[in-house]
Amino acid sequence: MPVPKDKEKQYRETLEQTRERINSIEMEMAEELEKTKKRLQELLEEKKAMRKIYDGIALLLGVENEFEKQETEEGAEQSLGIELNESVKSES
């Protein structure tokens, strides 16, 4: 369908504006993803440190370590989750 001459300039301007906004959104998404990855890494390191303390004290007191059992049960689920996430990334 041909565009009327009087509307072509308006459509081209709108096209350019939306292209710029899409690029801006993509950049913002990448920045937010990096922030999230960094925060998750910080939390993971903190969790590891807390687990070392917990594991040591549980061993010292001779009590059952509830996190070891939980990790064993979740281990298979997490590995499946990682595989799923990697396959989703490769599809993008």
mmCIF file as gemmi writes it, N, C-alpha and C atoms, coordinates in Angstrom:
data_model
loop_
_atom_site.group_PDB
_atom_site.id
_atom_site.type_symbol
_atom_site.label_atom_id
_atom_site.label_alt_id
_atom_site.label_comp_id
_atom_site.label_asym_id
_atom_site.label_entity_id
_atom_site.label_seq_id
_atom_site.pdbx_PDB_ins_code
_atom_site.Cartn_x
_atom_site.Cartn_y
_atom_site.Cartn_z
_atom_site.occupancy
_atom_site.B_iso_or_equiv
_atom_site.pdbx_formal_charge
_atom_site.auth_seq_id
_atom_site.auth_asym_id
_atom_site.pdbx_PDB_model_num
ATOM 1 N N . MET Axp A 1 ? 0.855 -1.178 0 1 0 ? 1 A 1
ATOM 2 C CA . MET Axp A 1 ? 0 0 0 1 0 ? 1 A 1
ATOM 3 C C . MET Axp A 1 ? 0.898 1.237 0 1 0 ? 1 A 1
ATOM 4 N N . PRO Axp A 2 ? 0.78 2.06 -0.989 1 0 ? 2 A 1
ATOM 5 C CA . PRO Axp A 2 ? 1.615 3.255 -1.061 1 0 ? 2 A 1
ATOM 6 C C . PRO Axp A 2 ? 1.263 4.246 0.054 1 0 ? 2 A 1
ATOM 7 N N . VAL Axp A 3 ? 2.314 4.902 0.541 1 0 ? 3 A 1
ATOM 8 C CA . VAL Axp A 3 ? 2.122 5.907 1.589 1 0 ? 3 A 1
ATOM 9 C C . VAL Axp A 3 ? 1.893 7.254 0.921 1 0 ? 3 A 1
ATOM 10 N N . PRO Axp A 4 ? 0.866 7.967 1.375 1 0 ? 4 A 1
ATOM 11 C CA . PRO Axp A 4 ? 0.633 9.301 0.805 1 0 ? 4 A 1
ATOM 12 C C . PRO Axp A 4 ? 1.849 10.201 1.043 1 0 ? 4 A 1
ATOM 13 N N . LYS Axp A 5 ? 2.196 10.977 0.074 1 0 ? 5 A 1
ATOM 14 C CA . LYS Axp A 5 ? 3.379 11.843 0.145 1 0 ? 5 A 1
ATOM 15 C C . LYS Axp A 5 ? 3.358 12.747 1.371 1 0 ? 5 A 1
ATOM 16 N N . ASP Axp A 6 ? 2.206 13.26 1.723 1 0 ? 6 A 1
ATOM 17 C CA . ASP Axp A 6 ? 2.119 14.175 2.856 1 0 ? 6 A 1
ATOM 18 C C . ASP Axp A 6 ? 2.359 13.475 4.2 1 0 ? 6 A 1
ATOM 19 N N . LYS Axp A 7 ? 2.243 12.158 4.246 1 0 ? 7 A 1
ATOM 20 C CA . LYS Axp A 7 ? 2.449 11.401 5.488 1 0 ? 7 A 1
ATOM 21 C C . LYS Axp A 7 ? 3.817 10.729 5.553 1 0 ? 7 A 1
ATOM 22 N N . GLU Axp A 8 ? 4.51 10.64 4.417 1 0 ? 8 A 1
ATOM 23 C CA . GLU Axp A 8 ? 5.78 9.903 4.369 1 0 ? 8 A 1
ATOM 24 C C . GLU Axp A 8 ? 6.804 10.469 5.35 1 0 ? 8 A 1
ATOM 25 N N . LYS Axp A 9 ? 6.961 11.776 5.405 1 0 ? 9 A 1
ATOM 26 C CA . LYS Axp A 9 ? 7.94 12.381 6.315 1 0 ? 9 A 1
ATOM 27 C C . LYS Axp A 9 ? 7.605 12.033 7.774 1 0 ? 9 A 1
ATOM 28 N N . GLN Axp A 10 ? 6.356 12.127 8.134 1 0 ? 10 A 1
ATOM 29 C CA . GLN Axp A 10 ? 5.917 11.815 9.497 1 0 ? 10 A 1
ATOM 30 C C . GLN Axp A 10 ? 6.219 10.349 9.825 1 0 ? 10 A 1
ATOM 31 N N . TYR Axp A 11 ? 5.931 9.455 8.898 1 0 ? 11 A 1
ATOM 32 C CA . TYR Axp A 11 ? 6.186 8.024 9.123 1 0 ? 11 A 1
ATOM 33 C C . TYR Axp A 11 ? 7.679 7.737 9.249 1 0 ? 11 A 1
ATOM 34 N N . ARG Axp A 12 ? 8.482 8.385 8.421 1 0 ? 12 A 1
ATOM 35 C CA . ARG Axp A 12 ? 9.934 8.171 8.496 1 0 ? 12 A 1
ATOM 36 C C . ARG Axp A 12 ? 10.495 8.665 9.834 1 0 ? 12 A 1
ATOM 37 N N . GLU Axp A 13 ? 9.991 9.808 10.299 1 0 ? 13 A 1
ATOM 38 C CA . GLU Axp A 13 ? 10.419 10.342 11.596 1 0 ? 13 A 1
ATOM 39 C C . GLU Axp A 13 ? 10.015 9.376 12.724 1 0 ? 13 A 1
ATOM 40 N N . THR Axp A 14 ? 8.803 8.876 12.655 1 0 ? 14 A 1
ATOM 41 C CA . THR Axp A 14 ? 8.328 7.918 13.657 1 0 ? 14 A 1
ATOM 42 C C . THR Axp A 14 ? 9.16 6.642 13.604 1 0 ? 14 A 1
ATOM 43 N N . LEU Axp A 15 ? 9.486 6.201 12.4 1 0 ? 15 A 1
ATOM 44 C CA . LEU Axp A 15 ? 10.326 5.012 12.237 1 0 ? 15 A 1
ATOM 45 C C . LEU Axp A 15 ? 11.678 5.213 12.906 1 0 ? 15 A 1
ATOM 46 N N . GLU Axp A 16 ? 12.305 6.344 12.684 1 0 ? 16 A 1
ATOM 47 C CA . GLU Axp A 16 ? 13.608 6.643 13.278 1 0 ? 16 A 1
ATOM 48 C C . GLU Axp A 16 ? 13.508 6.735 14.805 1 0 ? 16 A 1
ATOM 49 N N . GLN Axp A 17 ? 12.483 7.4 15.292 1 0 ? 17 A 1
ATOM 50 C CA . GLN Axp A 17 ? 12.301 7.537 16.742 1 0 ? 17 A 1
ATOM 51 C C . GLN Axp A 17 ? 12.11 6.174 17.405 1 0 ? 17 A 1
ATOM 52 N N . THR Axp A 18 ? 11.304 5.331 16.79 1 0 ? 18 A 1
ATOM 53 C CA . THR Axp A 18 ? 11.081 4.013 17.393 1 0 ? 18 A 1
ATOM 54 C C . THR Axp A 18 ? 12.333 3.157 17.319 1 0 ? 18 A 1
ATOM 55 N N . ARG Axp A 19 ? 13.113 3.27 16.236 1 0 ? 19 A 1
ATOM 56 C CA . ARG Axp A 19 ? 14.372 2.528 16.138 1 0 ? 19 A 1
ATOM 57 C C . ARG Axp A 19 ? 15.32 2.955 17.26 1 0 ? 19 A 1
ATOM 58 N N . GLU Axp A 20 ? 15.428 4.26 17.473 1 0 ? 20 A 1
ATOM 59 C CA . GLU Axp A 20 ? 16.286 4.778 18.538 1 0 ? 20 A 1
ATOM 60 C C . GLU Axp A 20 ? 15.816 4.295 19.906 1 0 ? 20 A 1
ATOM 61 N N . ARG Axp A 21 ? 14.525 4.283 20.112 1 0 ? 21 A 1
ATOM 62 C CA . ARG Axp A 21 ? 13.985 3.835 21.406 1 0 ? 21 A 1
ATOM 63 C C . ARG Axp A 21 ? 14.227 2.346 21.611 1 0 ? 21 A 1
ATOM 64 N N . ILE Axp A 22 ? 14.077 1.559 20.568 1 0 ? 22 A 1
ATOM 65 C CA . ILE Axp A 22 ? 14.356 0.124 20.674 1 0 ? 22 A 1
ATOM 66 C C . ILE Axp A 22 ? 15.822 -0.095 21.058 1 0 ? 22 A 1
ATOM 67 N N . ASN Axp A 23 ? 16.728 0.613 20.396 1 0 ? 23 A 1
ATOM 68 C CA . ASN Axp A 23 ? 18.152 0.494 20.733 1 0 ? 23 A 1
ATOM 69 C C . ASN Axp A 23 ? 18.424 0.922 22.17 1 0 ? 23 A 1
ATOM 70 N N . SER Axp A 24 ? 17.769 1.979 22.593 1 0 ? 24 A 1
ATOM 71 C CA . SER Axp A 24 ? 17.925 2.458 23.961 1 0 ? 24 A 1
ATOM 72 C C . SER Axp A 24 ? 17.428 1.42 24.969 1 0 ? 24 A 1
ATOM 73 N N . ILE Axp A 25 ? 16.304 0.808 24.683 1 0 ? 25 A 1
ATOM 74 C CA . ILE Axp A 25 ? 15.747 -0.227 25.565 1 0 ? 25 A 1
ATOM 75 C C . ILE Axp A 25 ? 16.695 -1.416 25.642 1 0 ? 25 A 1
ATOM 76 N N . GLU Axp A 26 ? 17.242 -1.826 24.494 1 0 ? 26 A 1
ATOM 77 C CA . GLU Axp A 26 ? 18.172 -2.948 24.482 1 0 ? 26 A 1
ATOM 78 C C . GLU Axp A 26 ? 19.413 -2.659 25.332 1 0 ? 26 A 1
ATOM 79 N N . MET Axp A 27 ? 19.93 -1.436 25.237 1 0 ? 27 A 1
ATOM 80 C CA . MET Axp A 27 ? 21.085 -1.06 26.048 1 0 ? 27 A 1
ATOM 81 C C . MET Axp A 27 ? 20.732 -1.063 27.535 1 0 ? 27 A 1
ATOM 82 N N . GLU Axp A 28 ? 19.584 -0.546 27.865 1 0 ? 28 A 1
ATOM 83 C CA . GLU Axp A 28 ? 19.128 -0.512 29.256 1 0 ? 28 A 1
ATOM 84 C C . GLU Axp A 28 ? 18.947 -1.925 29.798 1 0 ? 28 A 1
ATOM 85 N N . MET Axp A 29 ? 18.396 -2.818 28.969 1 0 ? 29 A 1
ATOM 86 C CA . MET Axp A 29 ? 18.217 -4.209 29.387 1 0 ? 29 A 1
ATOM 87 C C . MET Axp A 29 ? 19.57 -4.86 29.662 1 0 ? 29 A 1
ATOM 88 N N . ALA Axp A 30 ? 20.555 -4.604 28.82 1 0 ? 30 A 1
ATOM 89 C CA . ALA Axp A 30 ? 21.889 -5.169 29.013 1 0 ? 30 A 1
ATOM 90 C C . ALA Axp A 30 ? 22.521 -4.654 30.309 1 0 ? 30 A 1
ATOM 91 N N . GLU Axp A 31 ? 22.344 -3.37 30.581 1 0 ? 31 A 1
ATOM 92 C CA . GLU Axp A 31 ? 22.871 -2.787 31.818 1 0 ? 31 A 1
ATOM 93 C C . GLU Axp A 31 ? 22.215 -3.421 33.043 1 0 ? 31 A 1
ATOM 94 N N . GLU Axp A 32 ? 20.908 -3.556 33.007 1 0 ? 32 A 1
ATOM 95 C CA . GLU Axp A 32 ? 20.191 -4.157 34.137 1 0 ? 32 A 1
ATOM 96 C C . GLU Axp A 32 ? 20.594 -5.611 34.338 1 0 ? 32 A 1
ATOM 97 N N . LEU Axp A 33 ? 20.794 -6.324 33.25 1 0 ? 33 A 1
ATOM 98 C CA . LEU Axp A 33 ? 21.225 -7.711 33.342 1 0 ? 33 A 1
ATOM 99 C C . LEU Axp A 33 ? 22.59 -7.808 34 1 0 ? 33 A 1
ATOM 100 N N . GLU Axp A 34 ? 23.5 -6.927 33.646 1 0 ? 34 A 1
ATOM 101 C CA . GLU Axp A 34 ? 24.831 -6.928 34.257 1 0 ? 34 A 1
ATOM 102 C C . GLU Axp A 34 ? 24.743 -6.618 35.755 1 0 ? 34 A 1
ATOM 103 N N . LYS Axp A 35 ? 23.907 -5.654 36.128 1 0 ? 35 A 1
ATOM 104 C CA . LYS Axp A 35 ? 23.723 -5.335 37.547 1 0 ? 35 A 1
ATOM 105 C C . LYS Axp A 35 ? 23.185 -6.552 38.3 1 0 ? 35 A 1
ATOM 106 N N . THR Axp A 36 ? 22.225 -7.225 37.7 1 0 ? 36 A 1
ATOM 107 C CA . THR Axp A 36 ? 21.621 -8.395 38.334 1 0 ? 36 A 1
ATOM 108 C C . THR Axp A 36 ? 22.639 -9.511 38.481 1 0 ? 36 A 1
ATOM 109 N N . LYS Axp A 37 ? 23.425 -9.755 37.442 1 0 ? 37 A 1
ATOM 110 C CA . LYS Axp A 37 ? 24.463 -10.792 37.51 1 0 ? 37 A 1
ATOM 111 C C . LYS Axp A 37 ? 25.46 -10.479 38.625 1 0 ? 37 A 1
ATOM 112 N N . LYS Axp A 38 ? 25.856 -9.213 38.712 1 0 ? 38 A 1
ATOM 113 C CA . LYS Axp A 38 ? 26.813 -8.809 39.75 1 0 ? 38 A 1
ATOM 114 C C . LYS Axp A 38 ? 26.221 -9.035 41.136 1 0 ? 38 A 1
ATOM 115 N N . ARG Axp A 39 ? 24.978 -8.649 41.331 1 0 ? 39 A 1
ATOM 116 C CA . ARG Axp A 39 ? 24.328 -8.814 42.631 1 0 ? 39 A 1
ATOM 117 C C . ARG Axp A 39 ? 24.165 -10.283 42.99 1 0 ? 39 A 1
ATOM 118 N N . LEU Axp A 40 ? 23.797 -11.103 42.008 1 0 ? 40 A 1
ATOM 119 C CA . LEU Axp A 40 ? 23.677 -12.536 42.262 1 0 ? 40 A 1
ATOM 120 C C . LEU Axp A 40 ? 25.018 -13.137 42.655 1 0 ? 40 A 1
ATOM 121 N N . GLN Axp A 41 ? 26.094 -12.696 42.027 1 0 ? 41 A 1
ATOM 122 C CA . GLN Axp A 41 ? 27.425 -13.179 42.381 1 0 ? 41 A 1
ATOM 123 C C . GLN Axp A 41 ? 27.779 -12.779 43.815 1 0 ? 41 A 1
ATOM 124 N N . GLU Axp A 42 ? 27.457 -11.545 44.194 1 0 ? 42 A 1
ATOM 125 C CA . GLU Axp A 42 ? 27.706 -11.091 45.57 1 0 ? 42 A 1
ATOM 126 C C . GLU Axp A 42 ? 26.94 -11.955 46.569 1 0 ? 42 A 1
ATOM 127 N N . LEU Axp A 43 ? 25.676 -12.219 46.262 1 0 ? 43 A 1
ATOM 128 C CA . LEU Axp A 43 ? 24.86 -13.044 47.154 1 0 ? 43 A 1
ATOM 129 C C . LEU Axp A 43 ? 25.385 -14.468 47.233 1 0 ? 43 A 1
ATOM 130 N N . LEU Axp A 44 ? 25.837 -14.994 46.128 1 0 ? 44 A 1
ATOM 131 C CA . LEU Axp A 44 ? 26.395 -16.343 46.116 1 0 ? 44 A 1
ATOM 132 C C . LEU Axp A 44 ? 27.643 -16.422 46.992 1 0 ? 44 A 1
ATOM 133 N N . GLU Axp A 45 ? 28.504 -15.438 46.905 1 0 ? 45 A 1
ATOM 134 C CA . GLU Axp A 45 ? 29.709 -15.415 47.728 1 0 ? 45 A 1
ATOM 135 C C . GLU Axp A 45 ? 29.358 -15.303 49.214 1 0 ? 45 A 1
ATOM 136 N N . GLU Axp A 46 ? 28.373 -14.487 49.521 1 0 ? 46 A 1
ATOM 137 C CA . GLU Axp A 46 ? 27.93 -14.354 50.91 1 0 ? 46 A 1
ATOM 138 C C . GLU Axp A 46 ? 27.339 -15.669 51.41 1 0 ? 46 A 1
ATOM 139 N N . LYS Axp A 47 ? 26.555 -16.321 50.568 1 0 ? 47 A 1
ATOM 140 C CA . LYS Axp A 47 ? 25.966 -17.604 50.947 1 0 ? 47 A 1
ATOM 141 C C . LYS Axp A 47 ? 27.059 -18.634 51.21 1 0 ? 47 A 1
ATOM 142 N N . LYS Axp A 48 ? 28.069 -18.669 50.355 1 0 ? 48 A 1
ATOM 143 C CA . LYS Axp A 48 ? 29.177 -19.614 50.543 1 0 ? 48 A 1
ATOM 144 C C . LYS Axp A 48 ? 29.873 -19.379 51.882 1 0 ? 48 A 1
ATOM 145 N N . ALA Axp A 49 ? 30.093 -18.126 52.212 1 0 ? 49 A 1
ATOM 146 C CA . ALA Axp A 49 ? 30.75 -17.797 53.48 1 0 ? 49 A 1
ATOM 147 C C . ALA Axp A 49 ? 29.888 -18.238 54.669 1 0 ? 49 A 1
ATOM 148 N N . MET Axp A 50 ? 28.593 -17.966 54.592 1 0 ? 50 A 1
ATOM 149 C CA . MET Axp A 50 ? 27.687 -18.364 55.669 1 0 ? 50 A 1
ATOM 150 C C . MET Axp A 50 ? 27.609 -19.886 55.786 1 0 ? 50 A 1
ATOM 151 N N . ARG Axp A 51 ? 27.628 -20.565 54.662 1 0 ? 51 A 1
ATOM 152 C CA . ARG Axp A 51 ? 27.584 -22.03 54.681 1 0 ? 51 A 1
ATOM 153 C C . ARG Axp A 51 ? 28.826 -22.609 55.346 1 0 ? 51 A 1
ATOM 154 N N . LYS Axp A 52 ? 29.99 -22.027 55.103 1 0 ? 52 A 1
ATOM 155 C CA . LYS Axp A 52 ? 31.209 -22.506 55.751 1 0 ? 52 A 1
ATOM 156 C C . LYS Axp A 52 ? 31.074 -22.392 57.266 1 0 ? 52 A 1
ATOM 157 N N . ILE Axp A 53 ? 30.556 -21.272 57.716 1 0 ? 53 A 1
ATOM 158 C CA . ILE Axp A 53 ? 30.364 -21.072 59.147 1 0 ? 53 A 1
ATOM 159 C C . ILE Axp A 53 ? 29.358 -22.086 59.682 1 0 ? 53 A 1
ATOM 160 N N . TYR Axp A 54 ? 28.222 -22.199 59.002 1 0 ? 54 A 1
ATOM 161 C CA . TYR Axp A 54 ? 27.164 -23.117 59.439 1 0 ? 54 A 1
ATOM 162 C C . TYR Axp A 54 ? 27.669 -24.551 59.451 1 0 ? 54 A 1
ATOM 163 N N . ASP Axp A 55 ? 28.325 -24.973 58.361 1 0 ? 55 A 1
ATOM 164 C CA . ASP Axp A 55 ? 28.829 -26.345 58.276 1 0 ? 55 A 1
ATOM 165 C C . ASP Axp A 55 ? 29.799 -26.655 59.413 1 0 ? 55 A 1
ATOM 166 N N . GLY Axp A 56 ? 30.694 -25.707 59.69 1 0 ? 56 A 1
ATOM 167 C CA . GLY Axp A 56 ? 31.675 -25.913 60.76 1 0 ? 56 A 1
ATOM 168 C C . GLY Axp A 56 ? 31.015 -26.032 62.121 1 0 ? 56 A 1
ATOM 169 N N . ILE Axp A 57 ? 30.053 -25.179 62.391 1 0 ? 57 A 1
ATOM 170 C CA . ILE Axp A 57 ? 29.391 -25.213 63.7 1 0 ? 57 A 1
ATOM 171 C C . ILE Axp A 57 ? 28.525 -26.463 63.83 1 0 ? 57 A 1
ATOM 172 N N . ALA Axp A 58 ? 27.839 -26.849 62.769 1 0 ? 58 A 1
ATOM 173 C CA . ALA Axp A 58 ? 27.022 -28.068 62.806 1 0 ? 58 A 1
ATOM 174 C C . ALA Axp A 58 ? 27.905 -29.284 63.081 1 0 ? 58 A 1
ATOM 175 N N . LEU Axp A 59 ? 29.058 -29.332 62.439 1 0 ? 59 A 1
ATOM 176 C CA . LEU Axp A 59 ? 30.001 -30.433 62.664 1 0 ? 59 A 1
ATOM 177 C C . LEU Axp A 59 ? 30.514 -30.409 64.101 1 0 ? 59 A 1
ATOM 178 N N . LEU Axp A 60 ? 30.847 -29.246 64.578 1 0 ? 60 A 1
ATOM 179 C CA . LEU Axp A 60 ? 31.351 -29.094 65.942 1 0 ? 60 A 1
ATOM 180 C C . LEU Axp A 60 ? 30.324 -29.545 66.977 1 0 ? 60 A 1
ATOM 181 N N . LEU Axp A 61 ? 29.069 -29.201 66.745 1 0 ? 61 A 1
ATOM 182 C CA . LEU Axp A 61 ? 28.003 -29.568 67.678 1 0 ? 61 A 1
ATOM 183 C C . LEU Axp A 61 ? 27.488 -30.983 67.447 1 0 ? 61 A 1
ATOM 184 N N . GLY Axp A 62 ? 27.85 -31.57 66.325 1 0 ? 62 A 1
ATOM 185 C CA . GLY Axp A 62 ? 27.386 -32.92 66.022 1 0 ? 62 A 1
ATOM 186 C C . GLY Axp A 62 ? 25.908 -32.979 65.673 1 0 ? 62 A 1
ATOM 187 N N . VAL Axp A 63 ? 25.394 -31.933 65.068 1 0 ? 63 A 1
ATOM 188 C CA . VAL Axp A 63 ? 23.986 -31.915 64.671 1 0 ? 63 A 1
ATOM 189 C C . VAL Axp A 63 ? 23.881 -32.123 63.16 1 0 ? 63 A 1
ATOM 190 N N . GLU Axp A 64 ? 22.695 -32.569 62.747 1 0 ? 64 A 1
ATOM 191 C CA . GLU Axp A 64 ? 22.467 -32.794 61.328 1 0 ? 64 A 1
ATOM 192 C C . GLU Axp A 64 ? 22.549 -31.477 60.565 1 0 ? 64 A 1
ATOM 193 N N . ASN Axp A 65 ? 23.206 -31.529 59.43 1 0 ? 65 A 1
ATOM 194 C CA . ASN Axp A 65 ? 23.317 -30.349 58.586 1 0 ? 65 A 1
ATOM 195 C C . ASN Axp A 65 ? 22.174 -30.39 57.582 1 0 ? 65 A 1
ATOM 196 N N . GLU Axp A 66 ? 21.142 -29.615 57.837 1 0 ? 66 A 1
ATOM 197 C CA . GLU Axp A 66 ? 19.949 -29.64 56.991 1 0 ? 66 A 1
ATOM 198 C C . GLU Axp A 66 ? 20.232 -29.159 55.575 1 0 ? 66 A 1
ATOM 199 N N . PHE Axp A 67 ? 21.259 -28.344 55.387 1 0 ? 67 A 1
ATOM 200 C CA . PHE Axp A 67 ? 21.56 -27.826 54.057 1 0 ? 67 A 1
ATOM 201 C C . PHE Axp A 67 ? 22.197 -28.886 53.164 1 0 ? 67 A 1
ATOM 202 N N . GLU Axp A 68 ? 22.962 -29.808 53.732 1 0 ? 68 A 1
ATOM 203 C CA . GLU Axp A 68 ? 23.559 -30.876 52.936 1 0 ? 68 A 1
ATOM 204 C C . GLU Axp A 68 ? 22.473 -31.75 52.327 1 0 ? 68 A 1
ATOM 205 N N . LYS Axp A 69 ? 21.473 -32.108 53.124 1 0 ? 69 A 1
ATOM 206 C CA . LYS Axp A 69 ? 20.37 -32.921 52.623 1 0 ? 69 A 1
ATOM 207 C C . LYS Axp A 69 ? 19.597 -32.161 51.55 1 0 ? 69 A 1
ATOM 208 N N . GLN Axp A 70 ? 19.342 -30.908 51.812 1 0 ? 70 A 1
ATOM 209 C CA . GLN Axp A 70 ? 18.605 -30.063 50.875 1 0 ? 70 A 1
ATOM 210 C C . GLN Axp A 70 ? 19.366 -29.935 49.554 1 0 ? 70 A 1
ATOM 211 N N . GLU Axp A 71 ? 20.695 -29.773 49.621 1 0 ? 71 A 1
ATOM 212 C CA . GLU Axp A 71 ? 21.499 -29.657 48.408 1 0 ? 71 A 1
ATOM 213 C C . GLU Axp A 71 ? 21.456 -30.926 47.583 1 0 ? 71 A 1
ATOM 214 N N . THR Axp A 72 ? 21.48 -32.061 48.244 1 0 ? 72 A 1
ATOM 215 C CA . THR Axp A 72 ? 21.432 -33.333 47.528 1 0 ? 72 A 1
ATOM 216 C C . THR Axp A 72 ? 20.128 -33.45 46.757 1 0 ? 72 A 1
ATOM 217 N N . GLU Axp A 73 ? 19.038 -33.067 47.383 1 0 ? 73 A 1
ATOM 218 C CA . GLU Axp A 73 ? 17.731 -33.149 46.736 1 0 ? 73 A 1
ATOM 219 C C . GLU Axp A 73 ? 17.596 -32.142 45.601 1 0 ? 73 A 1
ATOM 220 N N . GLU Axp A 74 ? 18.18 -30.966 45.778 1 0 ? 74 A 1
ATOM 221 C CA . GLU Axp A 74 ? 18.045 -29.913 44.786 1 0 ? 74 A 1
ATOM 222 C C . GLU Axp A 74 ? 19.098 -29.993 43.698 1 0 ? 74 A 1
ATOM 223 N N . GLY Axp A 75 ? 20.129 -30.763 43.91 1 0 ? 75 A 1
ATOM 224 C CA . GLY Axp A 75 ? 21.228 -30.823 42.959 1 0 ? 75 A 1
ATOM 225 C C . GLY Axp A 75 ? 20.799 -31.176 41.558 1 0 ? 75 A 1
ATOM 226 N N . ALA Axp A 76 ? 19.992 -32.2 41.436 1 0 ? 76 A 1
ATOM 227 C CA . ALA Axp A 76 ? 19.531 -32.611 40.109 1 0 ? 76 A 1
ATOM 228 C C . ALA Axp A 76 ? 18.654 -31.532 39.488 1 0 ? 76 A 1
ATOM 229 N N . GLU Axp A 77 ? 17.802 -30.922 40.285 1 0 ? 77 A 1
ATOM 230 C CA . GLU Axp A 77 ? 16.922 -29.872 39.771 1 0 ? 77 A 1
ATOM 231 C C . GLU Axp A 77 ? 17.726 -28.677 39.286 1 0 ? 77 A 1
ATOM 232 N N . GLN Axp A 78 ? 18.757 -28.301 40.041 1 0 ? 78 A 1
ATOM 233 C CA . GLN Axp A 78 ? 19.564 -27.152 39.654 1 0 ? 78 A 1
ATOM 234 C C . GLN Axp A 78 ? 20.334 -27.429 38.378 1 0 ? 78 A 1
ATOM 235 N N . SER Axp A 79 ? 20.873 -28.63 38.235 1 0 ? 79 A 1
ATOM 236 C CA . SER Axp A 79 ? 21.614 -28.921 37.016 1 0 ? 79 A 1
ATOM 237 C C . SER Axp A 79 ? 20.681 -28.888 35.812 1 0 ? 79 A 1
ATOM 238 N N . LEU Axp A 80 ? 19.453 -29.347 35.989 1 0 ? 80 A 1
ATOM 239 C CA . LEU Axp A 80 ? 18.48 -29.257 34.9 1 0 ? 80 A 1
ATOM 240 C C . LEU Axp A 80 ? 18.158 -27.804 34.594 1 0 ? 80 A 1
ATOM 241 N N . GLY Axp A 81 ? 18.066 -26.986 35.625 1 0 ? 81 A 1
ATOM 242 C CA . GLY Axp A 81 ? 17.795 -25.562 35.437 1 0 ? 81 A 1
ATOM 243 C C . GLY Axp A 81 ? 18.908 -24.877 34.682 1 0 ? 81 A 1
ATOM 244 N N . ILE Axp A 82 ? 20.145 -25.233 34.985 1 0 ? 82 A 1
ATOM 245 C CA . ILE Axp A 82 ? 21.281 -24.651 34.286 1 0 ? 82 A 1
ATOM 246 C C . ILE Axp A 82 ? 21.248 -25.069 32.824 1 0 ? 82 A 1
ATOM 247 N N . GLU Axp A 83 ? 20.984 -26.336 32.558 1 0 ? 83 A 1
ATOM 248 C CA . GLU Axp A 83 ? 20.905 -26.804 31.18 1 0 ? 83 A 1
ATOM 249 C C . GLU Axp A 83 ? 19.787 -26.093 30.434 1 0 ? 83 A 1
ATOM 250 N N . LEU Axp A 84 ? 18.657 -25.9 31.095 1 0 ? 84 A 1
ATOM 251 C CA . LEU Axp A 84 ? 17.536 -25.211 30.47 1 0 ? 84 A 1
ATOM 252 C C . LEU Axp A 84 ? 17.914 -23.77 30.153 1 0 ? 84 A 1
ATOM 253 N N . ASN Axp A 85 ? 18.544 -23.082 31.11 1 0 ? 85 A 1
ATOM 254 C CA . ASN Axp A 85 ? 18.936 -21.697 30.888 1 0 ? 85 A 1
ATOM 255 C C . ASN Axp A 85 ? 19.919 -21.58 29.738 1 0 ? 85 A 1
ATOM 256 N N . GLU Axp A 86 ? 20.866 -22.508 29.631 1 0 ? 86 A 1
ATOM 257 C CA . GLU Axp A 86 ? 21.837 -22.463 28.552 1 0 ? 86 A 1
ATOM 258 C C . GLU Axp A 86 ? 21.169 -22.69 27.208 1 0 ? 86 A 1
ATOM 259 N N . SER Axp A 87 ? 20.182 -23.563 27.167 1 0 ? 87 A 1
ATOM 260 C CA . SER Axp A 87 ? 19.498 -23.797 25.894 1 0 ? 87 A 1
ATOM 261 C C . SER Axp A 87 ? 18.658 -22.601 25.493 1 0 ? 87 A 1
ATOM 262 N N . VAL Axp A 88 ? 18.108 -21.901 26.47 1 0 ? 88 A 1
ATOM 263 C CA . VAL Axp A 88 ? 17.332 -20.694 26.162 1 0 ? 88 A 1
ATOM 264 C C . VAL Axp A 88 ? 18.269 -19.622 25.623 1 0 ? 88 A 1
ATOM 265 N N . LYS Axp A 89 ? 19.454 -19.48 26.212 1 0 ? 89 A 1
ATOM 266 C CA . LYS Axp A 89 ? 20.425 -18.498 25.726 1 0 ? 89 A 1
ATOM 267 C C . LYS Axp A 89 ? 20.83 -18.78 24.295 1 0 ? 89 A 1
ATOM 268 N N . SER Axp A 90 ? 21.048 -20.055 23.983 1 0 ? 90 A 1
ATOM 269 C CA . SER Axp A 90 ? 21.496 -20.398 22.636 1 0 ? 90 A 1
ATOM 270 C C . SER Axp A 90 ? 20.404 -20.146 21.598 1 0 ? 90 A 1
ATOM 271 N N . GLU Axp A 91 ? 19.14 -20.157 22.011 1 0 ? 91 A 1
ATOM 272 C CA . GLU Axp A 91 ? 18.042 -19.896 21.083 1 0 ? 91 A 1
ATOM 273 C C . GLU Axp A 91 ? 17.891 -18.415 20.787 1 0 ? 91 A 1
ATOM 274 N N . SER Axp A 92 ? 18.407 -17.563 21.676 1 0 ? 92 A 1
ATOM 275 C CA . SER Axp A 92 ? 18.245 -16.109 21.493 1 0 ? 92 A 1
ATOM 276 C C . SER Axp A 92 ? 19.078 -15.574 20.367 1 0 ? 92 A 1
